[in-house]
Amino acid sequence: MGRKKIEIKKIGNKNSMYCSFSKRRKGLFNKAHELSTFCGANVAVIVFSPKEKLYTYGEPSVDSVMDRFLREQSMGGNPEESEFLFDQHIEDLELHELEQCKASMEEFMMEKRDQLDEMVTRRVPLKDFVGVNSDKNSG
């Protein structure tokens, strides 16, 4: 018979909602894996369940993808224009310069982890991410 179109709305029955969430999460993570495998993309997916449980998937890892995302965001989206210490050749640096570089990198990473934690814990309604129009008649 084929698939029927269903109305997009919240599932009222909690057990059905939890079951549907689990199946859809598995499908979403599978699609993220396929995207990474077929296209060589770095992928990170962060999902909170209806029971407020955190699920993540990352290829190569969620941390590496988020670190890259945050690093590029802090550079204004253009990594070629950056002049970070870790972009320099470390072979030419003295010990005290390497220690300063290490301290700067650790401070940078702590700052970015804090920003990531804030992004993950902040609650933003789904409608702010997806422009869902509930009026089917408008165009």
C-alpha positions as CSV (number, residue, x, y, z in Angstrom):
1,M,0.0,0.0,0.0
2,G,2.8,2.4,0.6
3,R,3.4,4.9,3.3
4,K,0.8,7.4,4.4
5,K,1.4,11.0,5.2
6,I,1.0,11.7,8.9
7,E,0.3,14.9,10.6
8,I,3.4,16.3,12.5
9,K,2.4,16.8,16.1
10,K,3.5,15.8,19.5
11,I,2.6,12.2,20.5
12,G,0.2,12.3,23.4
13,N,0.8,8.8,24.8
14,K,4.0,8.9,26.8
15,N,4.9,5.2,26.2
16,S,4.4,5.7,22.4
17,M,6.4,8.9,22.5
18,Y,9.4,7.2,24.3
19,C,9.3,4.3,21.9
20,S,9.1,6.6,18.9
21,F,12.0,8.7,20.3
22,S,14.2,5.6,20.6
23,K,13.5,4.5,17.1
24,R,14.0,8.0,15.6
25,R,17.2,8.6,17.6
26,K,18.6,5.3,16.2
27,G,17.6,6.4,12.7
28,L,19.1,9.8,13.1
29,F,22.4,8.4,14.4
30,N,22.4,6.0,11.5
31,K,22.0,8.8,9.0
32,A,24.8,10.8,10.7
33,H,27.0,7.7,10.4
34,E,26.1,7.3,6.7
35,L,26.8,11.0,6.1
36,S,30.2,10.7,7.7
37,T,31.0,7.4,5.9
38,F,29.8,8.4,2.4
39,C,30.9,12.0,2.3
40,G,33.8,12.1,4.8
41,A,32.1,14.7,6.9
42,N,32.8,15.3,10.6
43,V,29.4,14.9,12.3
44,A,28.2,15.6,15.9
45,V,24.6,15.0,17.0
46,I,23.4,16.0,20.5
47,V,19.9,15.0,21.5
48,F,18.0,15.3,24.8
49,S,15.2,12.7,25.3
50,P,11.7,13.5,26.6
51,K,13.0,12.2,29.9
52,E,15.9,14.8,29.8
53,K,18.6,12.1,29.1
54,L,21.5,13.2,26.9
55,Y,22.4,11.1,23.9
56,T,25.4,11.9,21.6
57,Y,26.9,10.6,18.4
58,G,30.1,11.9,16.8
59,E,32.4,10.9,14.0
60,P,35.3,11.0,14.7
61,S,34.0,12.1,18.1
62,V,31.6,14.7,19.5
63,D,34.4,16.4,21.4
64,S,36.6,16.8,18.3
65,V,33.7,18.1,16.1
66,M,32.6,20.6,18.8
67,D,36.2,21.7,19.5
68,R,36.5,22.4,15.7
69,F,33.2,24.2,15.6
70,L,34.0,26.4,18.6
71,R,37.5,27.1,17.3
72,E,36.1,28.2,13.9
73,Q,33.3,30.3,15.6
74,S,35.9,32.1,17.7
75,M,37.9,32.9,14.5
76,G,34.9,34.4,12.7
77,G,34.4,31.3,10.5
78,N,37.7,31.8,8.6
79,P,40.5,29.6,10.0
80,E,43.0,30.8,7.4
81,E,43.1,34.3,8.9
82,S,43.8,33.1,12.4
83,E,47.1,33.6,14.2
84,F,46.7,31.2,17.1
85,L,49.9,30.0,18.8
86,F,49.1,26.4,17.9
87,D,49.2,27.3,14.2
88,Q,52.9,28.2,14.6
89,H,55.8,25.7,14.2
90,I,56.7,24.6,17.7
91,E,60.1,23.3,16.8
92,D,61.5,26.8,16.8
93,L,60.2,27.8,20.2
94,E,62.1,27.9,23.5
95,L,61.0,26.0,26.6
96,H,59.4,29.1,28.3
97,E,57.6,29.9,25.0
98,L,56.3,26.3,24.8
99,E,55.0,26.6,28.4
100,Q,53.3,29.9,27.6
101,C,51.8,28.2,24.5
102,K,50.6,25.3,26.6
103,A,49.0,27.6,29.2
104,S,47.3,29.6,26.5
105,M,45.9,26.5,24.9
106,E,44.6,25.1,28.1
107,E,42.9,28.4,28.9
108,F,41.4,28.5,25.4
109,M,40.1,24.9,25.7
110,M,38.6,25.6,29.2
111,E,36.8,28.7,27.8
112,K,35.5,26.8,24.8
113,R,34.4,23.8,27.0
114,D,32.5,26.3,29.2
115,Q,30.8,27.8,26.1
116,L,29.9,24.3,24.9
117,D,28.5,23.3,28.3
118,E,26.4,26.5,28.2
119,M,25.2,25.7,24.7
120,V,24.3,22.1,25.6
121,T,22.5,23.0,28.9
122,R,20.6,26.0,27.5
123,R,17.1,25.1,26.5
124,V,15.9,26.5,23.1
125,P,12.5,25.6,21.8
126,L,12.4,23.5,18.7
127,K,10.5,26.2,16.8
128,D,13.6,28.5,17.1
129,F,15.6,25.9,15.1
130,V,13.1,24.8,12.5
131,G,10.6,27.1,10.8
132,V,7.6,24.9,11.2
133,N,4.4,26.5,9.9
134,S,1.4,24.8,11.5
135,D,-1.0,26.5,9.0
136,K,-1.1,24.0,6.1
137,N,-3.0,26.5,3.8
138,S,-0.3,29.2,3.8
139,G,2.4,29.0,1.3
